[in-house]
Amino acid sequence: MAIEIEEPSFDSNAQVAKDLFAGTMGGIAQVLVGQPFDCVKVRLQSAPEGTYNGALDVIKQLIKNEGFAGFYKGTLTPLVGVGACVSVQFSVNEFMKRYYDQKLHGKPLSLVQFFNCGAVAGFANGFLTSPIEHIRIRLQTQTAGKKIFHGPIDCFKKIYQIDGLRGIYKGLGPTLVRESVGLGIYFATYEALIANDLKKHPGLTRAEIKPWKLCMYGGLSGYTLWISIYPVDVIKSKLQTDALKGAKYSSSLSVVRDVFRKQGIKGFYKGFLPTILRAAPANGATFAVFEITMRLLGGSPQ
């Protein structure tokens, strides 16, 4: 399947700036919509076996012990960080699409090429995402009575004091795998849905697709993302919530062995329900805000 793209100038610094800004807006929307779901997911993934009886139990205990504000614990880090991460994701993805368009001399891109664009964007983004998610997860998993870190800066300092940059980048390996494969599928799915809509409505341009459809396509893309890479995310979360001193896990492989031995395959899908519930609203908001921001800036995604 080949897909035509609407092409802004390849060498335009203004276009890159628009991509970055629109991506940042999309990332902020993603955090505000998805943070409560993500908090529940992380607690389910990282808590010892038997701590919670499912997502509803996490929600009940969180409200009881920490109030509704508990759902937004560690929000400052992702609000700034995820905004930057999504900015990188979208700007690199758009750059790669323009690169392919120039290389192919305007011929339509295939789904494999769209996957490659997303995979490159994911790999580049992984180096930024890994430390940001590590700090966020440390803050999210703190309970009211066991507060070790007093905000993201304090968390960064304490991790660095114990294990240096290696500690800050703990979980980088699975993060790179998750981001590369996941975002390749994510962006390819979205482009396929957009192309299908344009094909069914001759004369319609991408800028004329209704916002509710952008939300729906973004939500569906979010589903494909998380269904494809969720076990890798569990491995990453286990590594990033391991003890700072006397860590239980030495590598991703040791996490795989431990989870499989204790819980079997289902252990790799712990916290999947809140994640999949989050996928539609969070990713729908991300793509819709990105595309609408680009329209307001006078540009257009390809």
C-alpha positions as CSV (number, residue, x, y, z in Angstrom):
1,M,0.0,0.0,0.0
2,A,1.5,3.4,-1.0
3,I,0.3,6.7,0.4
4,E,0.7,10.2,-1.0
5,I,1.8,12.9,1.3
6,E,1.2,16.7,1.3
7,E,4.8,18.0,1.2
8,P,6.1,21.2,2.9
9,S,9.6,22.3,2.1
10,F,12.3,19.8,3.1
11,D,14.8,22.4,4.2
12,S,12.4,24.8,5.9
13,N,13.6,25.7,9.5
14,A,10.2,27.2,10.0
15,Q,8.5,23.9,9.2
16,V,10.8,22.1,11.7
17,A,9.8,24.7,14.4
18,K,6.1,24.1,13.6
19,D,6.6,20.4,13.9
20,L,8.3,20.8,17.3
21,F,5.8,23.2,18.7
22,A,2.8,21.2,17.5
23,G,4.4,18.0,18.9
24,T,4.9,19.7,22.3
25,M,1.2,20.7,22.4
26,G,0.2,17.1,21.5
27,G,2.4,15.8,24.3
28,I,0.9,18.2,26.9
29,A,-2.6,17.0,25.8
30,Q,-1.5,13.4,26.1
31,V,-0.2,13.9,29.7
32,L,-3.3,15.8,30.9
33,V,-5.7,13.2,29.5
34,G,-3.6,10.1,30.2
35,Q,-1.8,10.6,33.5
36,P,-4.4,9.1,35.8
37,F,-4.5,5.9,33.7
38,D,-0.7,5.8,33.6
39,C,-0.4,6.1,37.4
40,V,-2.7,3.1,37.9
41,K,-0.9,1.1,35.2
42,V,2.6,1.8,36.8
43,R,1.4,0.8,40.3
44,L,-0.1,-2.4,39.0
45,Q,3.1,-3.2,37.0
46,S,5.5,-2.5,39.8
47,A,3.7,-3.6,43.0
48,P,4.6,-6.9,44.6
49,E,2.2,-9.8,43.9
50,G,-0.9,-9.5,46.0
51,T,-0.7,-5.7,46.7
52,Y,-3.7,-4.9,44.6
53,N,-6.7,-6.8,43.4
54,G,-6.8,-5.2,40.0
55,A,-7.1,-1.6,38.6
56,L,-10.2,-0.7,40.6
57,D,-8.4,-1.7,43.9
58,V,-5.5,0.6,42.9
59,I,-8.0,3.5,42.3
60,K,-9.8,2.9,45.6
61,Q,-6.6,2.8,47.6
62,L,-5.1,5.8,45.9
63,I,-8.2,7.9,46.5
64,K,-8.4,6.7,50.1
65,N,-4.8,7.3,51.0
66,E,-3.7,10.2,48.7
67,G,-6.9,11.8,47.4
68,F,-7.6,12.6,43.7
69,A,-4.4,14.6,43.5
70,G,-2.6,11.2,43.8
71,F,-3.6,10.4,40.2
72,Y,-1.4,13.3,39.1
73,K,1.7,12.5,41.2
74,G,4.8,13.2,39.2
75,T,2.9,15.1,36.6
76,L,5.4,18.0,36.4
77,T,8.1,15.7,34.9
78,P,5.9,14.2,32.2
79,L,4.2,17.5,31.5
80,V,7.5,19.0,30.5
81,G,9.2,15.8,29.5
82,V,6.5,14.1,27.5
83,G,5.8,17.4,25.8
84,A,9.5,17.3,24.7
85,C,9.3,13.6,23.9
86,V,6.2,13.9,21.7
87,S,7.8,16.9,20.1
88,V,10.8,14.8,19.1
89,Q,8.6,11.9,18.0
90,F,6.5,14.0,15.6
91,S,9.3,16.3,14.3
92,V,11.6,13.4,13.5
93,N,8.7,11.4,12.0
94,E,7.8,14.4,9.8
95,F,11.5,14.9,8.9
96,M,11.8,11.3,7.8
97,K,8.6,11.5,5.7
98,R,10.1,14.5,3.9
99,Y,13.3,12.7,3.5
100,Y,11.6,9.7,1.8
101,D,9.4,12.0,-0.3
102,Q,12.5,13.8,-1.6
103,K,14.3,10.4,-2.2
104,L,11.3,9.0,-4.0
105,H,10.8,12.2,-6.1
106,G,7.3,12.7,-4.9
107,K,6.1,9.1,-5.3
108,P,3.8,7.8,-2.5
109,L,5.4,6.2,0.6
110,S,4.6,2.6,1.4
111,L,3.5,1.5,4.8
112,V,6.9,-0.1,5.4
113,Q,8.5,3.3,4.8
114,F,6.0,5.0,7.2
115,F,7.0,2.3,9.7
116,N,10.6,3.2,9.2
117,C,9.9,6.9,9.8
118,G,8.2,6.1,13.1
119,A,10.9,3.6,14.1
120,V,13.6,6.2,13.6
121,A,11.6,8.7,15.5
122,G,11.1,6.2,18.3
123,F,14.8,5.3,18.5
124,A,15.8,9.0,18.7
125,N,13.1,9.7,21.3
126,G,14.1,6.7,23.4
127,F,17.2,8.5,24.7
128,L,15.0,11.3,26.0
129,T,12.1,9.2,27.2
130,S,14.1,6.7,29.3
131,P,15.3,9.1,32.0
132,I,12.1,11.1,32.0
133,E,10.0,7.9,32.5
134,H,12.4,6.6,35.1
135,I,12.0,9.7,37.3
136,R,8.2,9.8,36.7
137,I,7.8,6.2,37.7
138,R,9.8,6.6,40.8
139,L,7.5,9.5,41.9
140,Q,4.3,7.7,40.8
141,T,5.1,4.6,42.9
142,Q,5.7,6.5,46.1
143,T,2.9,6.0,48.6
144,A,1.9,8.6,51.2
145,G,3.7,6.9,54.0
146,K,6.9,6.0,52.1
147,K,8.1,9.3,50.5
148,I,11.7,9.1,49.5
149,F,11.8,11.7,46.8
150,H,10.7,15.4,47.1
151,G,10.0,16.1,43.4
152,P,11.7,15.3,40.1
153,I,14.9,17.3,40.7
154,D,15.5,15.6,44.1
155,C,14.7,12.2,42.5
156,F,17.3,12.9,39.7
157,K,19.9,13.9,42.3
158,K,19.4,10.9,44.5
159,I,19.5,8.4,41.6
160,Y,22.6,10.1,40.2
161,Q,24.4,10.0,43.6
162,I,23.8,6.2,43.9
163,D,24.4,5.0,40.4
164,G,25.4,8.0,38.2
165,L,24.2,8.2,34.6
166,R,23.8,4.4,34.4
167,G,21.2,4.7,37.1
168,I,19.4,7.6,35.3
169,Y,19.3,5.6,32.1
170,K,18.2,2.4,33.8
171,G,15.8,0.6,31.5
172,L,17.2,2.2,28.3
173,G,17.4,-1.1,26.4
174,P,13.7,-2.1,26.6
175,T,12.7,1.6,26.2
176,L,14.5,1.7,22.8
177,V,12.9,-1.5,21.7
178,R,9.5,-0.3,22.8
179,E,9.8,3.1,21.2
180,S,11.3,1.9,17.9
181,V,8.9,-1.0,17.2
182,G,5.9,0.7,18.9
183,L,6.1,4.1,17.2
184,G,6.8,2.4,13.8
185,I,3.5,0.6,14.2
186,Y,1.8,3.7,15.7
187,F,2.6,6.1,12.9
188,A,2.1,3.6,10.1
189,T,-1.4,2.7,11.5
190,Y,-2.3,6.4,11.7
191,E,-1.1,7.2,8.1
192,A,-3.0,4.1,6.8
193,L,-6.2,5.4,8.4
194,I,-5.7,8.9,7.1
195,A,-5.0,7.5,3.6
196,N,-8.1,5.3,3.7
197,D,-10.2,8.3,4.6
198,L,-8.8,10.4,1.8
199,K,-9.2,7.5,-0.7
200,K,-12.9,7.2,0.3
201,H,-13.5,10.9,-0.2
202,P,-11.9,12.1,-3.4
203,G,-11.0,15.8,-3.3
204,L,-10.8,15.9,0.5
205,T,-7.4,17.2,1.8
206,R,-5.8,16.2,5.1
207,A,-6.4,19.6,6.5
208,E,-10.1,19.1,6.0
209,I,-10.4,15.9,8.0
210,K,-12.7,16.5,10.9
211,P,-11.2,16.7,14.4
212,W,-13.3,13.8,15.7
213,K,-11.9,11.6,13.0
214,L,-8.4,12.6,14.0
215,C,-9.2,11.6,17.6
216,M,-10.6,8.3,16.4
217,Y,-7.6,7.5,14.2
218,G,-5.2,8.5,17.0
219,G,-7.0,6.3,19.5
220,L,-6.9,3.3,17.1
221,S,-3.2,3.9,16.5
222,G,-2.7,3.9,20.3
223,Y,-4.4,0.5,20.5
224,T,-2.0,-1.0,18.0
225,L,0.9,0.6,19.8
226,W,0.2,-0.9,23.2
227,I,-1.1,-4.2,22.0
228,S,2.2,-4.7,20.1
229,I,4.7,-3.7,22.8
230,Y,3.0,-4.0,26.2
231,P,5.2,-6.8,27.6
232,V,8.3,-4.8,26.8
233,D,6.8,-1.9,28.8
234,V,6.3,-4.2,31.8
235,I,10.0,-5.2,31.6
236,K,11.0,-1.6,31.5
237,S,8.8,-0.6,34.5
238,K,10.2,-3.5,36.6
239,L,13.7,-2.4,35.9
240,Q,12.9,1.3,36.7
241,T,11.1,0.5,40.0
242,D,13.8,-1.9,41.2
243,A,15.7,-1.0,44.4
244,L,18.3,1.7,43.9
245,K,20.7,-0.2,46.2
246,G,20.9,-4.0,46.1
247,A,18.8,-4.2,42.9
248,K,16.9,-7.4,42.3
249,Y,17.3,-7.4,38.5
250,S,20.6,-7.3,36.7
251,S,19.1,-7.1,33.2
252,S,16.0,-7.3,31.1
253,L,16.5,-11.1,30.7
254,S,16.5,-11.5,34.5
255,V,13.1,-9.6,34.6
256,V,11.7,-11.9,32.0
257,R,12.8,-15.0,33.9
258,D,11.5,-13.8,37.2
259,V,8.1,-12.6,35.9
260,F,7.6,-15.8,33.8
261,R,8.6,-18.1,36.7
262,K,6.2,-16.4,39.2
263,Q,3.3,-15.4,37.1
264,G,3.6,-16.9,33.6
265,I,2.6,-15.1,30.5
266,K,-0.1,-13.1,32.3
267,G,2.6,-11.4,34.3
268,F,3.7,-9.6,31.2
269,Y,0.2,-8.1,30.8
270,K,-0.2,-6.7,34.4
271,G,-1.8,-3.3,34.2
272,F,-2.9,-3.8,30.6
273,L,-6.6,-2.7,31.3
274,P,-5.8,0.9,32.4
275,T,-3.3,1.1,29.6
276,I,-5.7,0.1,26.9
277,L,-8.4,2.3,28.4
278,R,-5.9,5.2,28.3
279,A,-4.8,4.5,24.7
280,A,-7.9,6.0,23.0
281,P,-8.4,9.3,24.8
282,A,-4.7,10.0,25.3
283,N,-3.5,9.2,21.8
284,G,-6.6,10.6,20.2
285,A,-5.9,13.9,22.0
286,T,-2.3,13.8,20.9
287,F,-2.9,13.4,17.2
288,A,-5.8,15.8,17.1
289,V,-4.0,18.5,19.0
290,F,-0.9,18.0,16.8
291,E,-2.8,18.3,13.6
292,I,-5.0,21.2,14.7
293,T,-2.0,23.1,16.0
294,M,-0.3,22.6,12.6
295,R,-3.4,24.0,10.8
296,L,-3.4,27.0,13.1
297,L,0.3,27.6,12.4
298,G,-0.5,27.6,8.7
299,G,1.3,24.4,8.1
300,S,0.1,20.8,7.6
301,P,1.4,17.4,8.5
302,Q,2.4,15.4,5.5
